[in-house]
Amino acid sequence: MKVNYYTIGLAGHIDHGKTTLTGSLTGIDTDRLKEEKERNISIEPGFAPFHLSDDMKVSIIDVPGHERFIRQMIAGVAGIDLVVPVVAADEGVMPQTREHLEILSLLGIERSIIAITKADMVDDEMLHLVNEDILEYIKGTGFEGSPLHFVDGKSGRGIKELKESIRTFLKDVPSRNKGGALRLPIDQIFTLQGHGTIARGTIFDGEIQEGELVTLLPDRVGARVRQVQTHSQKVERAFAGQRVAVNLAGPNKQELTRGQVIVNSNHYAVSTTIDLSFTKALTMSYDLKQRSEVTVHIGTAEVRGTIVFFDRNTLEPGDREELFCQIRLHDPVTAKKGDRVILRRPSPVETIGGGSILSVAGEKYKFGSETIAKFEQMVKGTPVEQLVQILEQEHLLSKEQVMQQIGLNEKSFQQLIDDPEIVGIDNGVTSKDVLTRIVEAIHNFVQGFHDHFPMRKGPRKAEVVQDLKKTYPKKVIEVALQTELKVDMMQTGPFLSMTGFKATMPDAWKTRMTQVLKNLLEQGVNVSPIDRLIEDQQIPDSHHAELKNYLLEEEIAVKLTDDLYVHKENWSRIVRDLKEGTDKSFTLQQAKDILNVSRKYLVPILERLDEESYTIRKDQERYWRLEK
């Protein structure tokens, strides 16, 4: 039997009966803390198992209602599948009801069933007025059309009907991603005698199992899962949607904080700059200036940051408005694209708005329409289009970075890399557009080299890679080179050249350079210094080194010393004459007699023979190598 796991949140104004209703539904008092009992209010979220059917495992969260505990309220509702807004019949919609509903709406939690509690404390006329008040308030919001139930936790009125309504509702709610990488935001930490450190939270994605190694982000604290419990029952593993307590071996309580996230992979980013698609809260009362400090709630984490707008310098209160902004966080958080965020003003304290993360790798953008257009594309584009857009800047992303920045699971990633616009490289991806640009850059570099240095074979491959590395990752350059070498380019030793290219002397100096070659040939062995031969033809200094390099690369001449070059034909005659005039070995004097040259030429000739492995010197004699 397939079992689905869900979490339900009860939210509303203080003293509207959330805890009593939770007790009526589950039989459990979720006020755990001594101070909660004494003050008769919930300070921390309370959790209880809620049995509906064998194929549904449900947890109920009773979130604090007092305005001073909004932080805990937001942490509590993070990750819920259904919200039950609670409104007391004797008071109706109150300020905290409005703020809770506003926060829930901004978090994208709009699946709801509304419970009107304390129904036995008022007459039917009052019930009717409260009902109308609620319907009017939720009109035009994501909660419009939600079922309403009159209940009374003490008498049991309407509890059975509410349970059935919840069960029916959850049947149509898709279960969370059990197959994804584990993500478990921590909302409570404590120690237990004999067990050590315990972390509690609701699993957002994936599963956690006893014995596995995990990491706590963003602090990157390593740990081992010693034991897993769900509602005080030990289990070997727990799944997305379940409320769990995890006994961790390794870290002590001081290393754990609310807001950390337990993971078992590299699929989630640690970020200090997030881009948001942002919705202004209707409950906002004061102007918010550019670069104001804000309190940021992501999952169960709460950090401070600076808000940056790109189309205004002030956010003003008023009607619902959607815009784009960036939050530069003072401390890192764990997040992925698509995660919901709540922003609050530290002082005077109020909810500013909320939104969806567009990117966990925000950059420094220009103020103006160009950046807004970029954000709009990030919202509207398909995952492939979004990835192509990111790759315009990043050029190469690992699998983990793609999953973090696009907000994908394993299956979606596999579908993504099958798209023809995406090119896989080892454990990462680039785009066809990026590869095309690099191929074009390689083509331009090599062709430009040919134009500037027509007497060279071409640039060295390492030189091309080094130049392009200023802009593009080496791995992508290598793939682009492989592509280009199959089509328009060839490699000769370490050199790259365009297909069909042949090094030639420039037309403007070809006649004079050809005369240098002729003179070199005619002079035989007793050659003049190469620079003098070039200068005699009045060839510009800028071409001297190029011509000498050309003579050597094209094997037209052999270099004896920096000054002395002999024509290749003359060099071949030198080797031939020596071989014919000697036996297995010869001395320096014998070579001098055969070649009839001075020591100035003879010593470099013999050393060159050694360098080219024609001969090997032993004491005062040189021996011919058999293979030559």
N, C-alpha and C positions, 0 to 999 in steps of 0.2 A: 504494500500500500504506500502510495506517494504521500509524504507529509510535507505540508507547507508551514512556514514559520512567519509569524506576524507580530508587530508591536503596535499597541494602541496607546494613544496619549489622551489623558483627561486634563483640560486646561480651562482656566477661568478666573474670575475675581476671588479674592480671599474670602473664606467663610461662606462660599456658595455650595458647599457640600461635596466637593470632589473626593475627599478621603472617605467620607461616609458611603458615597456611591461605589467607590472602588471596593470597599468592604462588602457591600451588598452583592456585587457582581462576583467577587472572588472568595469572600469569607476571610480576608486577610486585612489587618490594620497596617497600612503602609507608613504610618508615622513611627519611625524607628528610634529617633533620637530623643534623649531625655528632655532637651530644651523644646522639642516639638510638642511633646506631651504637656510640658508645663505651660507653654504659650498657646497651645491649641491651634498652631498653624504649622504648615509644612515648610521646612527650610530647604531640605534636599529632596530631589525627586524620589518618590517611593515606587517600588516595583512589586508586582505580584503576578503569579501564574493565573491564567484565565482559561478554564476548560470550556470549549465549545463543542468540539467533536474530535474523534480519533485522528482525523486527517488534518487537523489544524492545531498547531502549538502556538498559543497566544500569550504575550506578556502585556500587562497593563502598567503604564507609567502615570503616576499621579504627580503632576508637576506643581511646584509652588505657585501660589497665587498672589502673594504680596509683592508690591512693586519693587521692594528692595531686593527681591530674589529673582529678578528677571534673568540674570546670568544663569542661575540654576535652571530656570524654566527653559531657556534656549538650549542648554545642554541636554535637558531631559527630552525635548521633542525632536532633537536631531536623530534622524533615522527611523521615525515612526511611519507606519503605513496608513493609519486612520486616526483622525482626531475626533474626540468627543468634547466639543465645547460645552461647558456646564454653566447654566444661568439659573440663579435662584428665583423661584416664582415670587418671593416676597420683595425682591429688589429690582429684578429685570437686568437689562444691559448696563454694566457699570464700567468705569474707566479702565480697570484692569482687564475686563472682558474685551473691550475694544482693542487694547494694546496686544493682548494675547492673540486675538483673531488676526490683527494686522501682521504680527510677527509670523504666525502660521502661514498666512497668505504669501508673505514675502519669501518664506522658506519653500514655497511651492507645494505646501501641504494643504490641499483643498478637498480631499476626500473626507467627508465629515458626516456625523450623525449628532444632532443637537439634543442634549438632555436638559429639560427644565426640571430642576430639583425642588425639594421641599413643597411638592404639589399639594400635600395635605394641609399645609399651613395657611392657604388662602382659598377664597371662594372661586366659583367658576368664572365670575365676571373678571376677577383679577387674572386668572389663568388666561382668559381670552385676550386681555390687554397686553400681558407679557408676550403671548404668542405673536400678536400683531407687531409689537415693538421689535421682536427678534427678526421677523420676516422683513420689516422695513429696513432694519439695519443691514441685513445681509444681501439686500437687493443690489444687483449689479456687481456683486463680489463673486469670488470663486466658490463661496459657500451657498450661493443661491440655489434653491432646490433641494437642500439637505433635508432628510427626514427629521421631524421633531417628535420627541417623546416626553410625556409628563411622567415623572418618577418621584418616588419618595423612598429614600434609603432606609428610613426607620420602619415604615409600615410594609415595605416591599412592593408598593404600588408601581406598576409598569416595568418592574425589573425583568420579568420574564420576556415581555414584548421587546424590551431594549436588547436583551441577549440575542433573541432570534433575529432582530434587525441587523445586529452586528455580524452574526454568523452568515446571514444572507449576503450582506454587503461584501464580506471578505472573500466569499466564493468567487467573486469576479475580479478580485485584486490580484495582479500577477505577483508571484513570490519573488523574493530578492535573488540576486545572482549568486547561487551557491557555487557555481563553477569558476568564478573569478578568483583573483588573488585576494588573500585575506586582508581585510581592513576592519580593525576593531578600535574605535575611539574610546578612550578611557574617561569615565565621568566620576568614578569613585575609587579611592585607594585606602586600604587599611591593612593592619597586620593582625594575625591570629596566632595565639599561643600554640607553638608546636608546628605551625605551618609556614610562618613567615609572611612575605608580602603577597597581598591579594589585590588584583585590579578588576574592576567591574565595568561593563559597558554592553552596548548592543552591537552585534556584528553587522556591519554595513554590507560587506561583500565576502564571498568565499566561505571558508570553514577553518576552524582551529581544532587541533587534536593533541591529545596528551602525548608528551615526549618530544614534540617538535621544537626546533630552534626558531626563535623569532627575534625581531628587532623592534625597539621602541623609537619611533620617529617623533619629532625631528632631531632628537638628541643622539640617535644611533646607539642606544644602549642595547647590548645583546642579552638575551635571556633564554631559558628553557622552560617550556610549559610542563610544570610538575603535575598539575591536576586541573580539570575543567568541571565546573558545576553550572547547572542551569536551574534556578529556583531551588537551591539547596540539594539538588540531586546530582550525584557524580555521574558524568558521562565520559566516554572515550573521545567523542568529538561533538562539536556544535556547529550550527550552520547560520548563514546569513538570515537575519530577522530574529534570531534568538537573543535573549538576555542572558549573559554569562558572567560568572566569576572565575577568574583565572589565577591559579596559584603559580607564581613565577619564581624560578630558581635563578639566582645570579644577582640581580639588582636589589638594593635595599630600598626601604620606603622613601628615603631622601632623594633617590634617583628617579622616582616616578612622580608625575604630576598629572592632574586633570588636563585633558587636551592632548596628551600624547596619543599616538596611534600605534597599535600593535600590528605588524605586518610580517609576512614571511617571503617577500619578494622585493624586486627593485621596480615594481610597477607604479609606485606612488612617489610624487615629487616632494622635495623639501624646498619651499619657496619663501622669498622675502619680498617679492613683487608680483602682484596679481592684477590682471585686467578683468574688469567686471562689466557685465550688462546689468545696469542698476535701475531699480524702481524706487522712486521717492515714496516715503510713508505718508499716509494721510494724517497721521497723528503728529507729524513734525510741526513745531511751532515757531522756530527761530531760523534766521538766515544762517547758512553755513558757507564760510569763506573758503576760497581756494587755498589748498595746503593746510587746512585745519587738521588738528589731531582728532582721530576717531577711535572708538573701541570696536574691534572686529571680532565677530563670533563665527567660527568655522567648525562645524561638528560640535565637539565638546570643548574646543580651544577658545580662549579669549586673549587677544593680544592688542597692543596699541599700534597705530599706524598713521600715516599721513595720506589724506585724500587729494588726488590730482584730477582736475577736470580738463577737458580739451576743447570745450565749446563755450565756456563761461568762466567767470571768476567768482560767482556767488550762486549757491543753490537756495532758492526761496521757497517758503512754505506755500501750500496751495493744493490744487487738484493733483491727482495721480499723474506722474510723469516718468517716462523712461529715458534713460541717457546712458552714456558710457563714461567710465572713470577708471582710474588706477589707484591701488592702495600700495604704498610703500611701507612695509611692515617693519617695526622696530625689532621683532624677533621672528625667527623662521616658523612656518607652520607646514603641516602635511596636508596636501590637497590635490585634487585633479580637476581637469576641465569639467564643467557641469555641476560642480559642488555648489550648494547654496550658502550664501553669506548674509549675515545681519550686521548692519553698521549702526552704532549708537554714539551719541555725543557724550563725552565724559562730563561736561559741565556747560550749561545746565543739562542734567541727564534726560535724554529722550531718544526714542528710536528714530533714526534718520531715514532708513530704508533698508533694502536688501537686494540681492541679485544673484546672478549665476556667473561662475567663473568662466571667462573666455580663454584665458591663458594663465598658466602657472609660471611662465617664463617671460613676464612683462619686460619690455625694453623702455628706453627713454624716447618718447615720441614727441613730435612737434605739436604745438598747439594749432588747432585748425581743422578744416574740412577733410584734409588728406588722411589724418589719423581716424576721424570718425568714419570715413568710407572704409578704411581697413577693418575697423571693428564691426561694421555692418556686414562685411563679407565673412568675418569670422562667425557671425550669428547665422547668416542665411546659407552659407556654403555647406555642401555635403562634406563628410569626413575627408574624402579625397581632395576636394577643393581647399578645405582648411589646411590639410597637410601640405599641399603644393604651395599654399601661401606662406606657411611657416618655413618651408624649405627654401623659399626665395631668399631668406636671411640666413638660415642655419646651414643649408646645403647638404648636411648629413645628420641624421638622427638615429640613435640606437632604437632598438625595439622598445626598450623601457621608456625612453623619452617620448616616443610616439604615443604609447599607451597613456602616459602621464598628460601630455599636452593636448591630445585629442579626446581623452577620456574614453578609451576603448577597453574592451575585455579581449581575451585571447582569440576567441572566434572572430570578432570584428576585425582584429588586426590581420588575421590570415586573409579575410576577404579583401581588406584594403590593399595588401601587397600584390594581390592578383590583378589589380587594375593596371591597364597599359600605361597610365601616366606616372606610375610609381616603379622605381627600379631598386631591387634588393641588392645590397652590398654587404656580404658577410652577415653580421647580426644587426644590420641597420638598413636604412632606406635613403634614397635620394629621389629626385624627380627627373622625368625625361627632359623637362625644360632646363634644369640645372646642368645635366650632362651635355645638352645641346650647346649651352653657353660656354662650357669648358672646352668642348671640341672646337668651337669657333675661336676661343682664345688661344688654343694650341696652334690651330691653323694660322692665325694672325701672327703669332710669335715666330713660328718657323718661316713663314713667307716673308715676314719683315726682316728676319735674319738673312735670308737669301738675297733680298733686295739690297741690304746694307753691306753684306759680306759675300759678294758673288763668287769669290775665289775659294770659299770654304765649303766643306761637305755639308755643313749645317750645324746647328747648335747641339751641344751635348744634351742627352735626355735629362740628366740630373740638373742641368741648368734650367731647362724648361719647367721641370717639377718645382725647383726652388723658387722660381719667379711666380708661378701660379699659386704656390702655398701661401703667399701673402693674402690671398682672397679665398681659396678653396681648400677643403681637407685633402690630404695626400691620397687617401683611399679612393676618393671620387676622381681625382686627377688620373690615377693609374687606370681606372676603368675607362675613362674617356680616351686615354692614350691607346688602350687596346682596341677600342672602337675605331679610332682614326687610323691606326696602323693596318686595319683590314680594308680600308677604303681609299684614303687619299695620301697616305704617308708611308714611308719606309724607314727602316733602321739599319744603319751600317756600323757595326761595332757600337761604340757609345753615342754615335751621331744620329740625329733625326733629320730627314729631308722630305720635301714633297715628292710624291711619286713622279718619276721622269726627270727630276732635277739633276743637272750635272754642273759641277763647279767650272766656271769659265772666267777668263780675264775680262774686265770691263771694256766695252767698246771704245771709250774715249782714250784708253791707254794701251789697247791691244797691240798695236803696231810696235810701240816702243818696248813693251814687255816681251814680245816675240823676239825682238832683236837681242834682248838680254839672254834669252834661251839659246839663240844662235851663237852668240859670242861664247857662252859657257860651253857649248858643244865643241866649238872650234879650238878653244884653249886647251883641251885635253886634260892632262893631269896638273900641269903647272898653271893653275887658274889664278886670276886676280881675286882679291877679296870681293865677296858678293855685293856688298854695299857700294863699292866703287863701280862695279858693272852697272848697277841700277842708277847710280848718280850720273854716270856718263850719258844715260839716255834721258836725263832731266825729268825723271818721274818724281812726282811730289812725295815728300817725306811720309805723308799719311798712308801711302801705298806700299812703302818699303816692307814693313812687317807682313802685310797681307800677301805680297808676292812671294816672299821667302816661305811663308807657311804653305802657300799654294804649291810651290815647287816640291815641298816635302810630302804633303798630303796626297798629291796626285802622282807621287813617285817619279817625278821628272828629274829630280836631283837627289844626291846623297850628301848629307851634312857630315863633313870631317871635323870642323871646328865651328865656332860661332861666326868666323870670318870666311872660312873656305867651304865652298859647295862644289861638287863635281857633277857633271851631267850623268844621268843614269847610264847612257850608252858607254860613256867613258869609264864609269865604274865597272860595268860588266866586262869591258876590255881589260881593266886592271886585274880583276879576279882571274879571267881567262889566261892572261899572259903569265901570271904567277903560278897557276896550276900547271901550265904546260912547261914552265921553265924549272920546276922543282919536283922533288920526289915526295915521300911521305912527310918530310919536314924541311924547314929552311931557316936560315939565320937572317938577321937584319941586313947584313952586308950582301947576302945573295939576292934579297929582294931589291936592294938599292941598285945592284948591277943590272937586274932584269928590267926594272921600271925606269931607270935613269933619271931619278928625281933627287932633290936635296932632302936633308933630314927634316926640313920644315914641312914637307908633304908626306914623307915616308912614315914617320912615327904616327900621325893621325890616321893614315891609310891602314897600317897594321893594327892599330887599336880598334878601328872600325870593323876590320875582319873578325877580331875577337868578339866584339859586341854583337855582330850578326851571326855568330857561331859558325863561321867558316873555319876558324882556326882556334886552337887552344895553346896558350903559351906555357912552356915548361923550361925554366931557367933561361937560357939564351936562344932557345929554338922555339919555333911554332910548328905545330902538327896539324895537318888537315883533318877535319872531322869527316869520317867516312860518309855520313848521311848527306853531306854537302857536296 
